[in-house]
Each structure stands twice: as C-alpha cells, then as structure tokens.
Amino acid sequence: MMKQVAIIGVGNMGGGMAKCLLSKGYHVHVIDVDVAKTEALAKLGGVVHGDASSLPDDCSVVIICVVDSVQVEAVLPIISASKTSSRTVILCPTIAPEDVERSCASLAASGLQAIDAPMSGGPARAENGTMTLMVACSSALFAKHQALLHDLSNHVFHISERVGDGARMKLCNNLLAGINLAGAAEVLALAEHMGLDAHKALAVMQSGSAQSWIGQDRMSRALVGDYAPRAHMTLLAKDTKLALAMAAKAGVDCPVGLPASEAFTDAASQGYADLDDGALFEFFRKQ
C-alpha cells in the first residue's frame, strides 16, 4: 500500500518536502492557503485538501510546516478533531520551545502523538532530502517513524526524548546562522567599499578560515543581485529574536547574537522584508 502523508503548509520548505516524498513514492496530501502552491504540487501527484478535516483515515502522519506559532495554533484544532487516534503530527516550524510543548500537550490530550522536528537547510535541500532534521520525541516514536524521517532527510538527529529540545536546538542553530550571515554581509560590503572585488573577497573567505555555508549560499546570490526569497528576511528576524528570548529565559546574555538579530529586524523594517535574507548585503551596502 502506498504510504500516506499530509503536509500542511507547502511554501518553500513544505513544498520541497512534498516534492521529495512524491519522488519516493509517497501518497502526499497537501494543504495551503496559497492555491498556486497546492495546484503546482497537484500536477506532480499531490492530493489537494481545503483543510485537515478531509484527510483519509489511513493518512497516519501529518507534517505541519507553517511559519509561526499563530499558524500552528490555527491548524491544531482541526487536526485534533480527527477520529484517527493513531495519527502522528510532526511539528517542523521554528517556534519557541514553550509553544512546541504546549502544542504537543494539546495533541496528546486529543489522543494524538507528536514529534518536535524543526528543519534547516533551505528549499533545495528539502526537495533533495539533504536538509537537517532536529528531532525530539520518545525513542519508541522515533523508531516508528524513522523510515519517513530518513526519507525526508539524510541528516536526522534524535536530540532527546523531551519535546521542545528540537526547538531549542533549532534556535541555537539559527542564531549562529544569523550571526554568520550578518558577518558575511557586513564584511563583503566593507570589502567592496574599500575598492576590493567582492566576488574575489567571497572566494577568499570561503576557501579560508571565514568559511560558512550560509555565507556562501546567500552571498553568492547577493553578489549577482539575486534577492528572490528562498528564506524571507523576516524569518531570521523572527528566529534570532526567539533565540535571544530563549537565552534570556535561561539567564544567558548573547552579546554577539543581539546586533546580528537587530540587523535583520532593521533591514526588514526598511523595505527588505519580502526579499531573501541575503539582501542584508544590500542593506549594509547602503549604510
């Protein structure tokens, strides 16, 4: 029997995941408020639904891949109303650990199981199955869905059995990603301002001690003026802010992370919100 999986939220990452699973023979049900996104996946074999209430009973896994906690809270009641008690919900958005814990508790109260599994790597890696998944759930639940998790990602980390730890790990990851990207954008803008060839500067940095994956990925596009959003500026503004709030709650200061976070927030407020986060280079250029 063809494996059944539903994905709620098929934007950049969710859409990549849907394509990945479709290419591996899954029967993928897709839900999104953007009709263009679901129609594109329907052409590849995806089955479109208006919401989770019409999912078939044998669809045993629902992946939530929306943007924030508000959207998660909007879809949870419909999923929880399902009579399919054996269903597992995989939470992939980058949200606060306490929001993950609350969502998982709500699902458990409805008899559903939940996996905390934020992701990292961008839409291309989501589509080809090479993104990173940070998973927090019981060992038994992890084992039950290990095949699916590894079909989605060849970098699956079982962080712990405590839901919320996936979110904690993701926020640590994204704070460092924000620091690395802000540093790369600022320094390339500096190199250019001093009359250096920015393309050569990036090549030097990526071959030496300054190398970072996100710096290479974003700045290689920024240098040719490609700011089409793979990850909107607002996402790292949100994620780094969440990471700093998490750190503050733990009593930890982040003196390097704070200005990096502020850079994304400032850029988003000054007209770059709908562009790729690599447009931070353009933002620094104009300072």
C-alpha positions in Angstrom: 0.0 0.0 0.0 1.3 3.5 -0.9 2.5 5.4 2.2 0.2 8.3 3.1 1.5 11.6 4.5 -0.1 15.0 4.7 1.8 18.3 4.7 0.1 21.5 6.0 2.0 24.5 4.6 3.7 23.8 1.3 5.7 27.0 0.9 9.5 26.9 0.3 10.3 24.2 2.8 7.0 22.3 2.9 6.8 22.3 -0.9 10.3 20.9 -1.1 9.4 18.2 1.4 6.3 17.3 -0.6 8.3 17.0 -3.8 10.9 14.9 -2.0 8.2 12.4 -0.7 6.4 12.3 -4.1 9.6 11.4 -5.8 10.0 8.5 -3.3 6.6 7.0 -4.0 4.5 8.5 -1.1 0.9 9.5 -1.5 1.1 13.1 -0.4 -1.9 15.2 0.7 -1.2 19.0 0.6 -2.9 21.9 2.4 -2.1 25.6 2.0 -3.9 28.9 1.8 -2.0 29.7 -1.4 -3.8 27.9 -4.1 -1.0 28.3 -6.6 1.3 26.3 -4.4 -1.1 23.4 -4.0 -2.0 23.4 -7.7 1.7 23.1 -8.6 2.0 20.1 -6.4 -1.2 18.6 -7.7 0.5 18.5 -11.2 3.2 16.3 -9.6 0.7 13.9 -8.0 -0.2 15.7 -4.7 -3.8 15.5 -3.5 -5.2 18.9 -2.5 -7.4 19.4 0.5 -9.0 22.6 1.9 -8.1 21.7 5.4 -7.1 18.6 7.6 -10.7 17.6 8.2 -10.9 15.8 4.8 -7.8 13.7 5.2 -8.4 10.0 4.9 -8.2 7.8 8.0 -5.2 5.9 6.7 -3.1 9.1 6.4 -1.2 8.3 9.6 1.2 11.2 9.6 0.5 15.0 9.3 3.5 17.3 8.9 2.9 20.9 10.0 5.2 23.2 8.1 3.7 26.7 8.6 5.6 29.8 9.5 4.9 30.6 13.2 3.1 29.7 16.4 0.0 31.6 15.4 -0.5 29.5 12.3 0.3 26.3 14.3 -2.4 27.1 16.8 -4.8 27.8 13.9 -4.5 24.3 12.4 -4.2 22.2 15.6 -7.9 22.2 16.4 -8.8 20.8 13.0 -6.2 18.1 13.4 -7.2 17.3 17.0 -10.8 16.8 15.9 -9.7 13.8 13.8 -11.1 10.5 14.9 -7.8 8.8 13.8 -6.1 8.3 17.2 -3.1 6.5 15.7 -2.1 9.6 13.8 1.2 11.3 14.4 1.8 15.0 14.0 5.3 16.2 13.1 5.9 19.9 14.0 8.5 21.5 11.7 8.1 25.3 12.2 10.7 27.3 14.0 8.8 28.4 17.1 9.6 28.9 20.8 10.2 25.7 22.9 7.2 26.6 25.2 5.0 26.8 22.1 6.1 23.4 21.0 5.5 21.9 24.5 2.0 23.5 24.6 1.1 22.2 21.1 2.4 18.7 21.9 0.4 18.6 25.1 -2.7 19.7 23.2 -2.3 17.0 20.7 -1.7 14.4 23.4 -4.9 15.5 25.1 -6.7 14.6 21.9 -5.0 11.2 21.8 -2.5 12.1 19.1 1.3 11.6 19.2 3.6 14.5 18.3 7.2 14.8 17.1 9.1 18.0 17.6 11.2 18.2 14.4 12.3 21.6 13.1 14.4 21.6 10.0 17.3 23.5 8.4 19.0 23.8 5.0 16.7 25.6 2.6 14.2 24.5 0.0 16.6 22.9 -2.4 17.9 20.6 0.3 14.3 19.9 1.5 13.5 18.8 -2.0 16.5 16.5 -2.5 16.3 15.0 1.0 19.6 16.5 2.3 18.2 19.0 4.8 18.8 18.6 8.6 16.1 17.5 11.0 16.4 18.0 14.7 14.0 15.5 16.3 12.7 15.4 19.9 10.3 12.6 20.9 10.3 9.3 22.6 12.6 6.6 21.3 9.7 4.4 20.5 8.0 7.1 18.4 11.3 7.9 16.7 11.8 4.3 15.8 8.2 4.0 14.5 8.7 6.9 12.0 12.4 6.5 11.4 12.0 5.5 7.8 9.9 8.6 7.0 12.3 10.9 8.8 15.2 9.4 6.8 13.3 9.7 3.6 12.9 13.4 4.4 16.5 14.0 5.4 19.9 12.3 5.4 20.9 14.3 8.4 18.5 13.3 11.1 19.5 14.0 14.7 17.5 12.5 17.6 18.2 15.3 20.1 16.4 13.9 23.1 13.1 12.4 24.3 11.9 15.8 25.6 9.7 17.7 23.1 10.9 21.3 22.9 14.5 20.2 22.7 14.2 20.1 18.9 13.1 23.8 19.0 15.9 24.7 21.4 18.5 23.1 19.1 17.0 24.8 16.1 17.1 28.3 17.7 20.7 27.8 18.7 21.4 26.8 15.0 19.5 29.7 13.6 21.2 32.2 16.0 24.6 31.1 14.7 23.2 31.2 11.1 22.1 34.8 11.7 25.5 35.7 13.2 27.4 34.1 10.3 25.2 35.7 7.6 25.2 39.1 9.2 29.0 38.9 9.4 29.4 37.8 5.8 27.1 40.5 4.5 28.8 43.3 6.6 32.4 42.2 5.7 31.6 41.9 2.0 30.0 45.3 2.0 33.2 46.6 3.7 35.5 44.9 1.2 33.5 46.5 -1.7 33.6 49.9 0.0 37.4 49.7 0.2 37.6 49.0 -3.6 38.2 45.3 -3.4 36.5 42.9 -5.8 33.6 41.5 -3.7 33.5 38.3 -5.8 37.2 37.6 -5.1 36.6 38.6 -1.4 33.9 35.9 -1.1 36.1 33.3 -2.8 38.9 34.1 -0.4 36.7 33.9 2.6 35.1 30.7 1.5 38.4 29.0 1.0 39.8 30.1 4.3 39.0 30.4 8.0 36.0 32.6 7.4 34.0 29.9 5.5 30.4 29.4 6.4 27.7 27.5 4.5 25.1 30.3 4.8 27.6 33.0 3.9 28.5 31.1 0.6 24.9 30.3 -0.2 23.4 33.8 0.4 26.3 36.0 -0.7 26.9 34.1 -4.0 23.4 35.1 -5.0 23.6 38.6 -3.5 26.6 39.5 -5.5 24.7 39.0 -8.7 21.6 40.8 -7.4 19.5 37.7 -6.9 17.3 38.5 -3.9 14.4 36.2 -4.8 13.2 34.9 -1.4 14.2 31.4 -0.6 14.1 32.5 3.0 12.5 35.8 3.7 14.4 38.5 5.7 11.6 38.3 8.3 12.3 34.7 9.1 15.8 35.2 10.5 14.5 38.4 12.2 11.9 36.2 13.9 14.1 33.2 14.6 17.0 35.2 16.1 14.6 37.1 18.3 13.1 33.8 19.5 16.6 32.5 20.2 17.5 35.6 22.2 14.3 35.3 24.2 15.1 31.7 24.9 18.6 32.7 26.1 17.2 35.4 28.3 14.8 33.0 29.9 17.8 30.8 30.7 19.7 33.7 32.1 22.2 33.9 29.3 23.4 37.1 27.5 24.2 36.9 23.8 26.4 40.0 23.1 27.3 38.8 19.6 23.8 37.5 18.6 22.0 40.7 19.7 23.4 43.0 17.0 23.0 40.3 14.3 19.4 39.9 15.2 18.9 43.7 15.2 20.4 43.9 11.7 17.7 41.5 10.3 14.9 43.4 12.1 16.2 46.8 10.9 16.5 45.5 7.3 13.0 44.1 7.4 11.6 47.4 8.6 13.5 49.4 5.9 12.0 47.7 2.8 13.8 44.3 2.7 11.1 42.2 4.4 9.9 40.5 1.3 13.4 39.8 -0.1 15.7 36.9 0.6 17.7 37.3 3.8 20.8 37.6 1.6 19.6 41.1 0.9 21.2 42.0 4.2 24.3 42.6 1.9 22.3 45.4 0.1 21.2 46.8 3.4 24.8 47.1 4.7 25.9 48.5 1.3 23.7 51.5 1.8 24.7 52.2 5.4 
